[in-house]
Amino acid sequence: MLNDLRYTARTLGRSPVFSAAVVLTVALAIGANTAIFSVVNTVLVRPLPFAAPDRLVQVGEKNDAMHLPIFGVSVLNYLSWKEQTQTLQLAAVGFGTFSLSGSGEPEQFTGSPITPSLLPVIGVSPIAGRGFTDGEDQPGAPRVVMISEGVWKRRFGGDPGLVGRTLTFNGLDYTVVGIAPAALTVLTNGDIWTPLTIDPAKEIRLNHTIFVVARLRPGVSFDQAQAEMNTVASRVAAQYPEMKDWGVRLITFYNAFVSAQLQTALLVLLAAVACVLLIACANIANLLLARAAARQKDIAIRTALGASRGRLMRQLLAESLMLSSAGGALGVLLALWAVAAINRSLPPNLLPVPEVGVDATVLLFAAAATLITGLLFGLAPSWRSVSGAVHDALKQAGRSSAGTARPRLRNGLAAAELALATVLLIGAGLLVQTLIRLQHARVGFEPRGVLTFQLAPPPVRYGPDTTGPAFYRAVIDALRAVPGVRAAAVSSGVPFGVGNYTQTPYATVGKSPLPPDTEIPIDWRIVSPGYFRAMGIPLLRGRDFTDADNLATQPVTIVSQATARTFWGDDDPIGRTLHRRADTKVFTVIGVVGDVRNTALNRESPSLYYPTAARVAGLMDVVVSVDGDPYRVLPAVRQKVHELDPQLPLSNVRTMDEWVTNNAAQPRLNAELLGIFAAVALAIAAIGIYGVLAYSVTQRTHEIGVRIALGAQPSGVVRLIVGEGMIVGLIGIAGGLAAALALSRALASLLFDIPARDPLTFGSVAVVLTVVALAASAVPARRAARVDPMIALRDE
């Protein structure tokens, strides 16, 4: 083997252009596959960073009557479950924001109140200090906090003395008791944790404000736990009539963290890069077949001198494996660069992990892919080289017309390349059209020129129903005075923003086309007067909110057009009433606004709005509509806020254009990556067809010379060569179209407003590939037409 490797190195060194072409092709294919597999491994394969993650479930509520999916959990229901379950260890996570002050520049963090049982349930331990203990979640207990490993290192330089110190969050002093590992950040998507204090007397059973995680007890299966929780839910419904339509749904942690759409997208991309690798293998195999034909005399002489087929196969495979190994090593370096670029460029929260990593599994995959690649593109040429007759090879070795038989294997490989490229191009075309449709979808508001940021005034100083509304009125008045600002307002959540929106069941009071007691889940927000003007949301009927609108004395609401149509059909909704199931409060409709896509570009959200005059949320989004670049007014905006409260940080500062763009991040990534892979595949396939025909012309020089000497016209020779190339091309395109039709359903969940078997896309790809095949065939055909019959016959 060492002799084979030394000989291979010398042989490849004498063909640097050929060697470089093969190594670079392998490197690109292996690098792309390794990079995408790194993402798949991190998201789909690598275990979640919890102890025995396959035993963890998320426990959610469902409402079969309203067809509500799994979503938040009622605190009172959580307490009922905890008392009755024998199969699950339960823990709860709330939602909160924490403004750090008194330790340098004020900063706002996302965080969660959690029950002391959370860390034992998920099986993680603090990297310093301790977790929360029983009793620390009781009203009046000393205030304690845990901070994330990331914040500990970034903000406090990893100071081990931080545990035991006092920090000020939301205007209150907390003692740091522990530094939480990154796993807790993965679970809660936050950096600050406090004990979840529960006061049952202040909770409403239909308020779904927490999410619940659980661990299956030893010996308990998922189905057993689901069956028990169904029984528990029935008991709760029998005890509390308002829960009659509500049940419990368990979902594995894997499915809770990784959406079905993300799984599909990653698998589609992995299949796409695998196609690119197969196309590269087919192309390299064609190159090796051509190279083997040129070395036929050498191989025949070795065979005549006694070399066995196995010995020759080993020599030729050593050459293939050396080429693939060099390409694989370079491909790993390219993959490391690509993974770093992915981590830098991915929008936050697109993947359910902090970052994509390259571990031993990824390197093992790269090594296996490199080995398989070398065998794939090396076996067929090696076998073809050693399977020919020695006598015929020696007799024809000096003839330029050797190998005039039709290269069926080479043609088949070229057709396969084109078929795979067809599949990739159709997939890329469908995803690109989806992205275009998403970007041109009517979002219902005007994102240009709107700056947004979040404020979380400490509740100890700004109560949500006391001084909080007055503070936000002061903020709005101050911002409206900034030069260049057209409008300013606040909302408990901007479209496509971070959290701050929820669904609540509502029902009509009085006449409605809906059956009696029908409840509909509706997105709701708290907004200030002028919010619709600042966001460019049209007011279709009625009036806007005013500072005089007070939910405590006269509950009023503004609904979206879809909400009005759902509850009252074509009737005028102004003056109609509806009630919220959670507290049966009745609201009077005073206005109707246009529909807005709040959570996804491909889905409208029936919405309902409350005024801020009497109550605000703990975290509010401020929207500022300006002329020109929104960031131009940011310094003045920040100054105005700090004049009102110098300890109040601005967080999540973005423009609405950025929020909309980020919402299309996954479709854009899908389209861009698949488009790149398809373009590479098309280029390789075109080169493959060209290579087949160019080799055929070289091998058939004598035949073509004879044809021309006997009177064949150059145009006839062109038609002959182009015809052969188009037969290969059309067979490949037809096979690719058939495969794309069969596989189109796999893309259906990733598409928007376009069928998976769109005739225009399929037809356009077929036309483009036909043109590419024709162009790839034309160059060798023109070369064949210029063959001089005298030279061809004399050389023969």
C-alpha positions in Angstrom: 0.0 0.0 0.0 2.9 2.4 0.8 4.3 1.7 -2.7 0.9 2.4 -4.2 0.6 5.7 -2.3 4.1 6.8 -3.4 3.3 5.9 -7.0 0.0 7.7 -6.8 1.6 10.8 -5.4 4.1 10.8 -8.3 1.4 10.2 -10.9 -0.9 12.9 -9.6 2.0 15.3 -9.4 2.5 14.9 -13.1 -1.2 16.0 -13.6 -1.5 19.1 -11.4 -4.5 20.6 -13.2 -6.5 17.4 -13.1 -5.5 16.8 -9.4 -6.4 20.3 -8.4 -9.8 20.1 -10.2 -10.7 16.9 -8.4 -9.5 18.0 -5.0 -11.3 21.3 -5.2 -14.6 19.6 -6.3 -14.4 17.1 -3.5 -13.5 19.9 -1.0 -16.6 22.0 -2.0 -18.9 19.0 -1.8 -17.5 17.7 1.5 -17.4 21.2 3.0 -21.0 21.9 2.2 -22.1 18.5 3.5 -20.1 18.9 6.7 -21.4 22.4 7.4 -25.0 21.4 6.9 -24.6 18.3 8.9 -23.1 20.4 11.7 -26.4 22.2 11.9 -28.4 19.0 11.7 -26.2 17.3 14.3 -26.6 20.3 16.7 -30.3 20.6 16.3 -31.6 17.1 15.5 -29.0 14.6 16.6 -27.0 15.9 19.5 -28.9 15.3 22.8 -30.4 18.3 24.5 -28.2 19.6 27.4 -30.3 18.0 30.1 -30.1 14.8 32.1 -31.9 12.0 30.2 -33.7 14.4 27.9 -35.8 11.6 26.4 -37.6 11.4 29.8 -38.6 15.1 29.7 -41.9 16.5 28.4 -43.6 19.8 28.2 -47.1 19.8 29.7 -49.6 22.1 28.0 -53.3 22.8 27.9 -55.5 22.3 24.9 -59.1 23.2 24.1 -60.7 20.8 21.6 -63.8 23.0 21.2 -61.7 25.9 20.0 -59.1 23.8 18.3 -56.4 25.6 20.3 -52.9 24.1 20.0 -50.7 23.6 23.0 -49.9 26.8 24.7 -49.6 28.4 28.2 -50.7 26.8 31.4 -52.9 28.2 34.2 -51.1 28.5 37.5 -54.1 27.1 39.4 -54.3 24.1 37.0 -50.5 23.5 37.5 -51.2 23.4 41.3 -54.1 20.9 40.7 -51.9 18.7 38.5 -49.0 18.8 41.0 -51.4 17.5 43.8 -52.8 14.7 41.7 -50.2 13.3 39.3 -48.3 10.1 40.2 -46.4 9.8 36.9 -44.7 13.2 36.6 -42.3 15.4 38.4 -43.5 18.9 37.6 -41.8 22.3 37.5 -43.1 25.7 36.2 -41.5 28.6 34.4 -43.0 32.1 34.2 -42.1 35.1 32.0 -40.4 38.3 33.1 -38.0 41.1 32.3 -35.3 42.4 34.6 -33.6 45.8 34.5 -30.2 45.8 36.1 -29.1 49.1 37.6 -26.5 50.3 40.1 -23.7 48.1 38.6 -22.5 50.1 35.6 -24.6 50.9 32.6 -28.2 50.0 33.1 -29.2 46.9 31.1 -32.4 45.0 30.5 -32.5 41.2 30.4 -35.1 38.6 29.6 -35.7 36.2 32.4 -38.1 33.9 34.1 -39.4 33.2 37.6 -39.0 29.5 38.1 -40.1 27.0 40.8 -37.3 25.6 42.9 -38.1 22.1 41.4 -37.0 23.2 37.9 -33.3 22.4 38.1 -33.8 19.0 39.7 -36.5 18.1 37.1 -34.3 18.9 34.1 -31.2 17.5 35.8 -28.8 20.4 35.7 -26.8 22.1 38.5 -25.4 25.6 38.9 -21.8 26.0 37.9 -21.2 28.1 41.0 -23.3 28.6 44.1 -26.7 26.9 44.4 -30.2 26.7 43.0 -33.4 27.9 44.7 -34.6 26.0 47.8 -38.1 25.3 49.1 -39.5 28.3 50.9 -37.7 30.9 48.7 -40.7 30.9 46.5 -43.1 31.9 49.3 -44.5 35.5 49.6 -42.2 37.6 51.8 -39.2 35.4 51.5 -35.8 37.0 51.0 -35.2 38.0 47.4 -32.6 35.8 45.6 -31.5 35.5 42.0 -29.5 33.3 39.6 -27.8 34.7 36.6 -26.7 32.9 33.4 -23.1 31.8 32.7 -23.1 34.1 29.7 -24.0 37.2 31.6 -21.7 36.2 34.4 -18.7 36.1 32.0 -19.7 39.1 29.8 -21.0 41.6 32.4 -19.0 40.5 35.5 -15.9 39.0 33.9 -16.5 35.6 35.4 -15.9 37.0 39.0 -16.2 34.0 41.4 -17.0 36.4 44.1 -20.3 37.4 42.5 -22.2 34.7 44.3 -23.4 36.2 47.6 -23.3 39.8 46.3 -26.4 42.0 46.0 -27.6 43.3 42.6 -30.5 45.6 41.9 -33.1 44.3 39.5 -36.3 46.2 38.7 -35.4 48.6 41.5 -35.2 45.9 44.2 -32.1 44.3 45.8 -31.5 40.6 45.1 -28.8 38.3 46.5 -27.0 36.2 43.9 -27.2 32.6 45.0 -26.0 30.8 41.8 -24.6 30.9 38.3 -26.8 28.9 36.0 -25.4 26.8 33.2 -26.2 27.4 29.5 -28.7 24.6 29.6 -31.1 26.8 31.6 -30.8 29.6 29.0 -31.6 27.0 26.3 -34.8 26.0 28.2 -36.1 29.4 29.2 -34.5 31.7 26.6 -33.5 34.0 29.4 -30.5 35.1 31.5 -32.0 36.0 34.9 -34.1 33.7 37.2 -35.9 34.4 40.4 -38.2 32.1 42.4 -41.7 31.9 41.1 -44.0 33.1 43.8 -47.5 31.8 43.6 -50.4 33.3 45.5 -53.5 31.2 44.6 -55.8 33.9 45.8 -54.6 36.3 43.1 -54.8 33.8 40.2 -57.5 33.1 37.7 -57.9 29.6 36.4 -58.3 30.6 32.8 -55.3 32.8 32.7 -52.5 30.9 31.0 -49.4 32.6 32.2 -46.7 29.9 32.7 -45.3 26.9 30.9 -44.7 23.6 32.6 -42.0 21.0 32.2 -42.0 17.5 33.7 -39.9 14.4 34.0 -41.4 11.0 33.6 -41.0 9.1 36.9 -38.9 5.8 36.7 -40.8 3.0 34.9 -43.5 5.3 33.5 -44.0 5.6 29.8 -45.1 8.6 27.8 -48.4 7.0 27.0 -49.0 6.1 30.7 -48.3 9.7 31.7 -50.7 11.1 29.0 -53.4 8.7 30.1 -53.1 9.8 33.7 -53.1 13.5 32.9 -56.2 13.0 30.8 -57.9 11.6 34.0 -56.5 14.5 36.1 -57.9 17.0 33.5 -61.3 15.3 33.7 -61.3 15.7 37.5 -60.3 19.4 37.3 -63.1 20.0 34.7 -65.6 18.3 36.9 -64.6 20.5 39.8 -64.4 23.7 37.9 -67.1 24.1 35.2 -65.1 26.8 33.3 -62.5 24.0 32.5 -65.1 21.7 30.8 -63.5 22.0 27.3 -59.9 22.0 28.4 -57.5 19.1 28.5 -53.9 18.3 28.9 -51.4 17.5 26.1 -47.9 16.2 26.6 -45.2 16.8 24.1 -41.6 15.5 24.1 -38.8 17.9 24.7 -37.5 17.1 21.2 -40.7 18.2 19.5 -41.1 21.1 21.8 -37.7 22.5 20.9 -37.5 21.6 17.2 -40.6 22.5 15.2 -41.8 20.2 12.4 -41.0 23.0 9.9 -37.5 23.3 11.1 -37.0 19.6 10.9 -38.2 19.5 7.4 -36.1 22.5 6.3 -32.9 20.9 7.7 -33.5 17.5 6.2 -34.3 19.1 2.8 -31.0 21.0 3.0 -29.1 17.9 4.0 -30.7 16.0 1.1 -29.7 18.9 -1.2 -26.0 18.8 -0.3 -26.0 15.1 -0.5 -27.3 15.5 -4.1 -24.4 18.0 -4.8 -22.0 15.3 -3.4 -23.4 12.7 -5.7 -23.2 15.0 -8.7 -19.6 15.8 -7.8 -18.9 12.0 -7.6 -20.5 11.4 -11.0 -18.5 14.2 -12.5 -15.2 13.1 -11.0 -16.0 9.5 -12.1 -16.3 10.8 -15.7 -13.0 12.5 -15.4 -11.4 9.3 -14.1 -13.0 7.3 -16.9 -11.4 9.6 -19.5 -8.1 9.4 -17.7 -8.4 5.6 -17.5 -8.9 5.4 -21.3 -5.7 7.3 -21.8 -3.9 4.9 -19.5 -5.3 1.7 -21.1 -2.0 0.7 -22.7 -0.1 1.0 -19.4 -2.7 -1.1 -17.6 -2.7 -3.7 -20.4 1.1 -4.0 -20.2 0.9 -4.4 -16.4 -1.7 -7.1 -16.8 0.4 -8.9 -19.5 3.3 -8.9 -17.1 1.3 -10.7 -14.5 -0.5 -8.0 -12.4 -3.8 -9.3 -11.1 -7.1 -7.4 -11.4 -7.2 -7.0 -7.6 -3.7 -5.6 -7.6 -4.6 -3.1 -10.3 -7.9 -2.2 -8.6 -6.0 -1.5 -5.4 -3.6 0.8 -7.2 -6.4 2.8 -8.9 -8.5 3.0 -5.8 -5.5 4.3 -3.9 -5.4 7.1 -6.4 -9.1 7.9 -5.9 -8.8 7.7 -2.1 -5.8 10.0 -2.1 -7.7 12.6 -4.1 -10.7 12.3 -1.9 -8.6 12.5 1.3 -7.0 15.7 0.2 -10.3 17.1 -0.8 -11.9 16.0 2.5 -9.2 17.7 4.6 -9.7 20.9 2.7 -13.5 20.5 2.9 -13.3 20.2 6.7 -11.4 23.6 6.8 -14.1 25.1 4.6 -16.8 23.6 6.8 -15.2 25.2 9.9 -15.2 28.5 8.2 -18.9 28.0 7.0 -20.0 27.1 10.5 -18.4 30.2 12.0 -20.2 32.3 9.3 -23.5 30.6 10.1 -23.1 31.4 13.8 -22.3 35.0 13.0 -25.1 35.5 10.5 -28.1 33.6 11.9 -30.8 35.8 13.4 -31.4 35.2 17.1 -33.7 32.4 18.1 -33.9 30.9 14.6 -32.4 27.7 16.0 -33.3 26.2 19.4 -29.6 26.2 20.4 -27.2 29.1 21.2 -24.8 28.2 18.4 -23.8 25.5 15.9 -20.8 23.4 16.9 -18.3 21.0 15.2 -17.8 18.0 17.5 -16.4 14.5 17.1 -19.6 13.3 15.5 -19.3 15.9 12.7 -15.6 15.1 12.1 -16.5 11.4 12.0 -19.2 12.2 9.4 -16.7 14.2 7.4 -14.2 11.3 7.5 -16.9 8.8 6.5 -18.2 11.0 3.7 -14.6 11.5 2.4 -14.0 7.7 2.3 -17.4 6.9 0.7 -16.8 9.7 -1.9 -13.5 8.3 -2.9 -15.0 4.8 -3.3 -18.0 6.2 -5.2 -16.1 8.0 -7.8 -13.2 5.5 -7.9 -14.9 2.1 -8.2 -16.5 2.3 -11.6 -13.5 3.8 -13.4 -11.2 1.3 -11.7 -13.3 -1.7 -12.6 -13.8 -0.4 -16.2 -10.0 0.0 -16.5 -9.1 -3.5 -15.4 -12.0 -5.4 -17.0 -10.9 -4.9 -20.7 -9.3 -7.5 -22.9 -5.5 -7.3 -22.8 -4.9 -8.3 -26.4 -7.4 -5.8 -27.7 -6.0 -3.0 -25.6 -2.4 -3.6 -26.8 -3.5 -3.9 -30.4 -5.5 -0.6 -30.3 -3.2 1.3 -27.9 -1.5 3.2 -30.7 -4.7 4.1 -32.5 -6.3 7.5 -31.9 -9.7 6.1 -32.5 -9.5 3.7 -29.6 -12.7 3.2 -27.6 -15.1 4.2 -30.3 -17.9 2.3 -28.6 -20.5 4.5 -27.1 -19.6 5.5 -23.6 -22.8 4.3 -21.9 -21.4 4.6 -18.4 -20.2 8.1 -19.0 -23.5 9.1 -20.6 -25.4 7.5 -17.7 -23.4 9.4 -15.1 -24.0 12.7 -17.0 -27.7 12.1 -17.2 -27.8 11.3 -13.5 -26.0 14.6 -12.7 -28.6 16.5 -14.7 -31.5 14.6 -13.1 -30.2 15.6 -9.6 -29.6 19.1 -10.7 -33.2 19.2 -12.0 -34.6 18.2 -8.6 -32.4 20.9 -6.8 -33.4 23.6 -9.2 -37.1 22.9 -8.9 -36.8 22.9 -5.1 -34.8 26.2 -5.2 -37.3 27.7 -7.5 -40.3 26.9 -5.3 -38.5 28.2 -2.2 -37.4 31.4 -4.0 -41.0 32.0 -5.1 -42.1 31.4 -1.5 -39.6 34.0 -0.3 -40.8 36.5 -2.9 -44.4 36.0 -1.9 -43.6 36.4 1.7 -41.7 39.6 1.2 -44.6 41.0 -0.8 -47.3 39.8 1.5 -49.5 42.5 2.9 -48.5 42.8 6.5 -51.2 45.3 7.3 -48.9 48.1 8.5 -46.2 50.4 7.2 -42.8 49.1 8.4 -40.6 51.8 6.8 -39.5 54.6 9.0 -40.5 53.0 12.3 -38.1 52.6 15.2 -39.0 50.3 18.0 -37.5 49.5 21.4 -38.7 48.0 24.7 -39.0 49.5 28.2 -39.5 47.6 31.4 -40.0 50.2 34.2 -39.5 48.7 37.6 -42.9 47.8 39.0 -41.8 49.0 42.4 -41.8 52.5 41.0 -44.1 52.2 38.1 -47.1 50.1 38.9 -48.9 48.7 35.8 -52.2 50.2 37.0 -51.0 53.2 39.0 -48.1 55.3 37.8 -47.2 53.1 34.8 -49.8 54.6 32.4 -48.8 58.1 33.3 -45.1 57.3 32.8 -45.7 56.1 29.3 -47.8 59.1 28.5 -44.8 61.2 29.5 -42.6 59.1 27.3 -44.9 59.5 24.3 -45.1 63.3 24.8 -41.4 63.6 25.1 -40.7 61.6 22.0 -43.2 63.5 19.9 -41.2 66.6 20.6 -38.1 65.1 18.9 -37.4 66.8 15.6 -38.2 64.5 12.7 -40.6 62.3 14.7 -44.1 62.1 13.0 -45.8 59.9 15.7 -45.0 57.9 18.8 -46.9 55.3 20.8 -46.6 52.3 22.9 -47.9 48.7 22.7 -47.6 45.5 24.7 -46.2 43.9 21.5 -45.2 45.0 18.0 -45.8 42.6 15.1 -43.2 39.9 14.8 -41.6 41.3 18.0 -40.3 39.4 21.0 -43.1 37.9 23.0 -45.7 40.2 24.5 -48.6 38.8 22.6 -51.0 36.0 23.6 -54.3 34.4 22.6 -57.3 34.5 24.9 -60.8 33.0 24.2 -63.5 35.5 23.5 -67.2 35.2 23.0 -69.9 37.6 21.8 -72.6 39.1 23.9 -75.9 39.4 22.0 -76.7 38.8 18.4 -74.0 37.0 16.3 -73.9 34.6 13.4 -71.9 32.2 15.6 -73.6 29.5 17.6 -74.3 30.5 21.2 -71.3 30.2 23.6 -68.8 29.9 20.7 -65.4 31.0 21.9 -62.7 32.2 19.5 -59.0 32.6 20.4 -57.9 36.1 19.6 -54.5 37.9 19.8 -54.8 40.9 22.1 -52.5 43.9 22.8 -52.5 46.9 25.0 -51.9 50.1 22.9 -51.8 53.8 23.4 -53.8 56.4 21.5 -52.0 57.1 18.2 -50.6 53.6 17.9 -52.4 52.8 14.7 -51.3 56.1 13.1 -47.7 55.4 14.2 -47.8 51.9 12.7 -49.7 52.9 9.5 -52.6 50.6 10.4 -55.8 52.0 8.8 -58.7 52.9 11.0 -61.7 51.5 9.0 -64.6 52.4 11.3 -65.3 54.2 14.6 -62.6 56.0 16.5 -59.2 55.6 18.1 -58.5 55.4 21.8 -58.1 58.5 23.9 -56.5 59.1 27.3 -60.0 59.2 28.7 -60.8 55.6 27.8 -60.6 53.6 31.1 -61.0 49.9 31.3 -62.0 50.1 34.9 -64.9 52.4 34.4 -65.9 51.8 30.7 -64.3 48.7 29.1 -63.8 49.5 25.4 -61.9 47.7 22.7 -60.9 48.1 19.0 -61.0 45.0 16.9 -59.4 44.0 13.6 -61.5 43.5 10.5 -61.0 39.7 10.7 -62.2 39.7 14.3 -65.3 41.8 13.4 -66.1 39.5 10.5 -65.7 36.4 12.6 -68.0 37.6 15.4 -70.6 39.7 13.5 -70.3 38.9 9.8 -71.2 41.8 7.6 -73.0 43.7 10.4 -71.7 46.9 11.8 -69.6 46.0 14.8 -69.5 49.4 16.4 -71.3 49.3 19.7 -71.3 45.5 19.8 -70.0 43.7 22.9 -67.9 40.7 23.6 -66.5 39.1 26.7 -63.2 37.6 27.8 -63.6 34.0 29.1 -60.9 34.5 31.8 -62.8 37.1 33.8 -66.2 37.5 31.9 -65.4 41.2 31.5 -67.6 42.8 28.8 -66.0 45.1 26.2 -67.7 47.5 23.9 -66.3 47.9 20.4 -65.5 51.5 19.5 -63.5 51.0 16.3 -62.3 48.6 13.6 -58.8 48.6 12.1 -57.1 46.7 9.3 -55.9 43.2 9.7 -52.2 42.8 10.7 -49.9 39.8 10.4 -48.6 39.8 14.0 -46.8 36.5 14.3 -45.9 35.2 10.8 -45.7 36.6 7.3 -47.8 33.7 6.0 -50.6 34.0 8.5 -53.0 36.8 9.4 -53.8 37.2 13.1 -57.4 38.3 14.2 -56.6 40.9 16.8 -58.2 42.9 19.6 -56.7 46.0 21.3 -57.1 47.5 24.8 -56.3 51.1 25.8 -53.3 52.0 28.0 -55.2 54.6 30.0 -55.8 52.4 33.0 -53.2 49.6 32.7 -50.0 48.7 31.0 -47.9 45.6 30.7 -44.7 45.1 32.6 -42.8 45.2 29.3 -43.9 47.6 26.6 -42.8 48.3 23.1 -42.3 51.9 22.1 -42.8 52.7 18.4 -41.5 55.9 16.8 -42.5 56.9 13.3 -39.9 59.2 11.6 -39.0 60.8 8.3 -36.0 59.0 6.8 -33.6 56.6 8.6 -35.1 55.6 12.0 -31.7 55.2 13.6 -31.0 58.9 13.0 -33.3 59.9 15.9 -32.1 57.1 18.3 -29.6 59.3 20.2 -32.3 62.0 20.8 -34.8 59.3 21.7 -32.5 57.7 24.2 -31.7 61.1 25.7 -35.5 61.8 26.2 -36.1 58.5 27.9 -33.1 59.0 30.2 -34.3 62.5 31.1 -37.4 60.8 32.5 -35.5 58.0 34.2 -31.7 57.7 33.9 -31.7 54.1 35.2 -34.1 52.8 32.6 -32.3 50.9 29.7 -33.6 50.7 26.1 -33.6 47.1 24.9 -34.3 45.3 21.6 -33.8 48.4 19.6 -34.8 47.6 16.0 -36.7 49.0 13.1 -39.9 47.4 12.0 -38.2 46.6 8.7 -35.7 44.5 10.7 -38.5 42.7 12.5 -40.2 41.9 9.2 -36.9 40.8 7.7 -36.1 38.6 10.6 -39.4 36.9 10.4 -38.5 35.7 6.9 -35.0 34.6 8.1 -35.7 30.8 7.8 -37.5 31.0 4.4 -34.7 33.2 3.2 -32.0 30.9 4.5 -33.8 27.9 2.9 -34.0 29.6 -0.5 -30.5 31.0 -0.4 -28.8 27.7 0.5 -30.8 25.6 -1.8 -30.3 28.1 -4.6 -26.5 28.0 -4.1 -26.5 24.2 -4.1 -28.7 24.1 -7.2 -26.4 26.6 -9.0 -23.4 24.5 -8.1 -25.2 21.3 -9.2 -26.2 22.9 -12.5 -22.6 24.0 -13.2 -21.2 20.6 -12.5 -23.9 18.9 -14.5 -23.2 21.2 -17.5 -19.5 20.5 -17.2 -20.4 16.8 -17.1 -22.3 16.9 -20.4 -19.5 18.9 -22.0 -16.9 16.5 -20.8 -18.8 13.5 -22.1 -19.1 15.0 -25.6 -15.6 16.5 -25.7 -14.2 13.1 -24.8 -16.4 11.5 -27.4 -15.2 13.9 -30.1 -11.6 13.2 -29.2 -12.1 9.5 -29.4 -14.1 9.6 -32.6 -11.8 12.0 -34.6 -11.1 9.3 -37.2 -14.8 8.5 -37.6 -15.7 12.2 -38.0 -12.9 12.7 -40.5 -14.2 9.8 -42.6 -17.7 11.2 -42.5 -16.5 14.6 -43.7 -14.3 13.0 -46.4 -17.3 11.2 -47.7 -19.3 14.4 -48.0 -20.9 15.1 -44.6 -21.5 18.8 -44.1 -20.3 20.5 -40.9 -23.9 21.3 -40.0 -24.7 17.6 -40.2 -21.7 16.8 -37.8 -23.0 19.5 -35.4 -26.5 18.0 -35.5 -25.0 14.5 -34.8 -22.9 15.6 -31.8 -25.6 17.9 -30.4 -28.2 15.2 -30.9 -26.2 12.8 -28.8 -25.7 15.4 -26.1 -29.4 16.3 -26.1 -30.4 12.7 -25.8 -28.3 12.5 -22.6 -29.7 15.8 -21.4 -33.3 15.1 -22.1 -33.2 11.7 -20.4 -31.6 13.4 -17.3 -34.2 16.2 -17.3 -37.1 13.8 -17.7 -35.8 11.7 -14.8 -35.3 14.8 -12.7 -38.8 16.0 -13.4 -40.3 12.6 -12.4 -38.2 12.6 -9.2 -39.2 16.1 -8.3 -42.9 15.3 -8.8 -42.5 12.3 -6.4 -40.6 14.3 -3.8 -42.5 17.6 -4.0 -44.7 16.8 -1.0 -41.6 17.0 1.2 -41.4 20.7 0.5 -45.1 21.5 1.0 -44.7 22.6 4.6 -42.0 25.1 3.6 -44.0 26.8 0.8 -46.4 29.8 0.9 -49.0 30.7 -1.7 -47.5 28.3 -4.3 -48.4 24.7 -5.0 -45.6 22.1 -4.5 -46.2 20.9 -8.1 -46.3 24.4 -9.7 -46.4 23.9 -13.5 -44.7 27.2 -14.1 -41.7 26.3 -11.9 -41.4 22.8 -13.4 -41.7 24.1 -16.9 -39.2 26.9 -16.4 -36.6 24.6 -14.9 -37.1 22.2 -17.8 -36.5 25.0 -20.3 -33.5 26.4 -18.5 -31.9 22.9 -18.3 -32.6 22.2 -21.9 -30.9 25.4 -22.9 -27.9 24.6 -20.6 -27.7 21.1 -22.1 -27.8 22.5 -25.6 -25.1 25.0 -24.8 -22.9 22.3 -23.2 -23.3 20.2 -26.4 -22.7 23.0 -28.8 -19.0 23.6 -27.9 -17.8 20.1 -28.6 -20.1 19.9 -31.7 -18.5 23.0 -33.2 -15.1 21.5 -32.5 -16.1 18.3 -34.3 -17.3 20.2 -37.3 -13.9 21.8 -37.7 -12.0 18.4 -37.9 -9.7 18.3 -40.9 -10.3 14.9 -42.6 -6.8 14.8 -44.1 -5.1 15.2 -40.7 -7.6 12.8 -39.0 -7.0 10.1 -41.7 -3.2 10.6 -41.7 -3.0 10.4 -37.9 -5.0 7.2 -38.0 
